[in-house]
Amino acid sequence: MTVPFLPRQSTSSEDDLTVTILDVGHGNSAIVRDGQRCAVVDAADDTTHAELERLGCTDLEEVIVSHVDNDHIAGMNRILLDPRWSLGRVRVNTDASKDTLAWRHLRETLQLVADDKRTTGILPVSTDTGLPIRVGRAELEVCHPRSLMALSGPRTRDARFGTVTSNTMSAVIRIHLDGAAAVLLASDIDGVALRDILERRSQQLRADVLVFPHHGGLPGAMDPMEFARSLTSAVDPHMVIFSMGTSGRTANPRPEIIEGVRAAAPAAHIACTQLSAHCHEVSSPPPPEGHLSKAMARGRSMSRCCAGSIVITRTENGLEYAPPLSRHGEFVLALASGTGAGSLPLCRAGTSPILSPAAGNSIR
């Protein structure tokens, strides 16, 4: 699906060290960048390709497919086939239980780039990757699945894990920027995956930003509040992002998920990429969006962004955010006031007052 975008904007500084969590609607995609050297984790639609183009990417050194659900891979073919950037390694969390059109097309594309020797390797994704996955000053650490689970595959039942599904297998990636644990991408992991991760490395998930799994939906059979509390407690984030769309079909993030996040991290800043049905009805007038970052965002053309695409930049003072956390918070409260909701949006319930602009722009 081709998404309408804003006109091409000026590129960021070639010295920037960033992670961009893209607004791709109901889906996931992140770009890790050190100057013009880039990595991509998942691509739900053409938004990812457009942002790489806007940034002037020259070297796509790493591509990671966390798992093969359509809302993680539908935009991958265009990225892999674009000759304007050199292509390095592609790491794919394969799934023989899936037989979607998008997965078949991606397999064909991977064979094509391998035959043409455009990629330096097509590898599996697991915790036992050997050498670190580095892109300049950024490192992408695979936290899940471990090889034992990856070799078992989905649709298996194991006494050590329980029932393993495609979501159980989805790869969890922690992104370090110049040595700082900046972002944890939790893909679509469920309660079975979380228990396995916490048993092995509960003290090694810490990150300033958590991209919450499964768009804030149900985590399988595990109690959703306990799932959210346990994961958030292990990550101890300053910011929690829900990558989700405004289709109205799911009404994510679920209130009990937010409750669990708040129980574990009461001061964390919560942001959805697009407007949640809990805060803004699809039929309501679109809100103003002057607070958004310059990054491409799927919801922008329909004025459905909340935080939109979120750019996290490593600076000498710590991490900086675009949009700034304070401006996003002000936007959310203004949105509630404009719709006459009479209560705080779900993401602001139980929080302290909005951060001052100075505090809301960066975290050490």
Rosetta blueprint (number, residue, H / E / L):
1 M L
2 T L
3 V L
4 P L
5 F L
6 L L
7 P L
8 R L
9 Q L
10 S L
11 T L
12 S L
13 S L
14 E L
15 D L
16 D L
17 L E
18 T E
19 V E
20 T E
21 I E
22 L L
23 D E
24 V L
25 G L
26 H L
27 G L
28 N L
29 S L
30 A E
31 I E
32 V E
33 R E
34 D E
35 G L
36 Q L
37 R E
38 C E
39 A E
40 V E
41 V E
42 D L
43 A L
44 A L
45 D L
46 D L
47 T H
48 T H
49 H H
50 A H
51 E H
52 L H
53 E H
54 R H
55 L H
56 G L
57 C L
58 T L
59 D E
60 L E
61 E E
62 E E
63 V E
64 I E
65 V E
66 S L
67 H L
68 V L
69 D L
70 N H
71 D H
72 H H
73 I H
74 A L
75 G L
76 M H
77 N H
78 R H
79 I H
80 L H
81 L H
82 D L
83 P L
84 R L
85 W L
86 S E
87 L E
88 G E
89 R E
90 V E
91 R E
92 V E
93 N L
94 T L
95 D L
96 A L
97 S L
98 K L
99 D L
100 T L
101 L H
102 A H
103 W H
104 R H
105 H H
106 L H
107 R H
108 E H
109 T H
110 L H
111 Q H
112 L H
113 V H
114 A H
115 D H
116 D L
117 K L
118 R L
119 T L
120 T L
121 G E
122 I E
123 L E
124 P E
125 V L
126 S L
127 T L
128 D L
129 T L
130 G L
131 L L
132 P L
133 I E
134 R E
135 V E
136 G L
137 R L
138 A E
139 E E
140 L E
141 E E
142 V E
143 C E
144 H E
145 P L
146 R L
147 S H
148 L H
149 M H
150 A H
151 L H
152 S H
153 G L
154 P L
155 R L
156 T E
157 R E
158 D E
159 A L
160 R L
161 F L
162 G E
163 T E
164 V E
165 T L
166 S H
167 N H
168 T H
169 M H
170 S L
171 A L
172 V E
173 I E
174 R E
175 I E
176 H E
177 L E
178 D L
179 G L
180 A E
181 A E
182 A E
183 V E
184 L E
185 L E
186 A L
187 S L
188 D L
189 I L
190 D L
191 G H
192 V H
193 A H
194 L H
195 R H
196 D H
197 I H
198 L H
199 E H
200 R H
201 R H
202 S H
203 Q H
204 Q H
205 L L
206 R L
207 A L
208 D L
209 V E
210 L E
211 V E
212 F L
213 P H
214 H H
215 H H
216 G H
217 G L
218 L L
219 P L
220 G L
221 A L
222 M L
223 D L
224 P H
225 M H
226 E H
227 F H
228 A H
229 R H
230 S H
231 L H
232 T H
233 S H
234 A H
235 V H
236 D L
237 P L
238 H L
239 M E
240 V E
241 I E
242 F E
243 S L
244 M L
245 G L
246 T L
247 S L
248 G L
249 R L
250 T L
251 A L
252 N L
253 P L
254 R L
255 P H
256 E H
257 I H
258 I H
259 E H
260 G H
261 V H
262 R H
263 A H
264 A H
265 A L
266 P L
267 A L
268 A L
269 H E
270 I E
271 A E
272 C E
273 T L
274 Q E
275 L L
276 S L
277 A L
278 H L
279 C L
280 H L
281 E L
282 V L
283 S L
284 S L
285 P L
286 P L
287 P L
288 P L
289 E L
290 G L
291 H L
292 L L
293 S L
294 K L
295 A L
296 M L
297 A E
298 R H
299 G H
300 R H
301 S H
302 M H
303 S L
304 R L
305 C E
306 C L
307 A L
308 G L
309 S L
310 I E
311 V E
312 I E
313 T E
314 R E
315 T E
316 E L
317 N L
318 G E
319 L E
320 E E
321 Y E
322 A E
323 P L
324 P L
325 L H
326 S H
327 R H
328 H H
329 G H
330 E H
331 F H
332 V H
333 L H
334 A H
335 L H
336 A H
337 S H
338 G H
339 T H
340 G L
341 A L
342 G L
343 S L
344 L L
345 P L
346 L H
347 C H
348 R H
349 A L
350 G L
351 T L
352 S L
353 P L
354 I L
355 L L
356 S L
357 P H
358 A H
359 A H
360 G H
361 N H
362 S E
363 I E
364 R L
